[in-house]
């Protein structure tokens, strides 16, 4: 098996895993649309749980990006 074939197979597995994770995340979002109360210090906000999950995921991605970027500098 040559190097190019191994790289292509690795990219395929990565793509399949990404599709599965995105599908699971979307399923999780669509099943959690009810309102939740979020309290932070003196503020209280009522937002859909799906929006809270998206915000949490985006925050996690940004923190990961910043840590990786900082290590690369």
HUZI-V362739 format. One record per residue. RES is the residue in three letters. OMEGA is omega as a letter, one per 40 degrees, with the letter a starting at -180 (999 if undefined). Layout:
RES,OMEGA / RES,OMEGA
This chain:
UNK,a / UNK,a / UNK,a / UNK,i / UNK,i / UNK,i / UNK,i / UNK,i / UNK,i / UNK,i / UNK,i / UNK,i / UNK,i / UNK,i / UNK,a / UNK,i / UNK,i / UNK,i / UNK,i / UNK,a / UNK,i / UNK,i / UNK,i / UNK,i / UNK,i / UNK,i / UNK,i / UNK,a / UNK,a / UNK,i / UNK,a / UNK,a / UNK,a / UNK,a / UNK,i / UNK,i / UNK,i / UNK,i / UNK,i / UNK,a / UNK,a / UNK,a / UNK,i / UNK,a / UNK,i / UNK,a / UNK,i / UNK,i / UNK,i / UNK,i / UNK,i / UNK,i / UNK,i / UNK,i / UNK,i / UNK,i / UNK,i / UNK,i / UNK,i / UNK,i / UNK,i / UNK,i / UNK,i / UNK,i / UNK,a / UNK,i / UNK,i / UNK,i / UNK,a / UNK,i / UNK,a / UNK,a / UNK,999
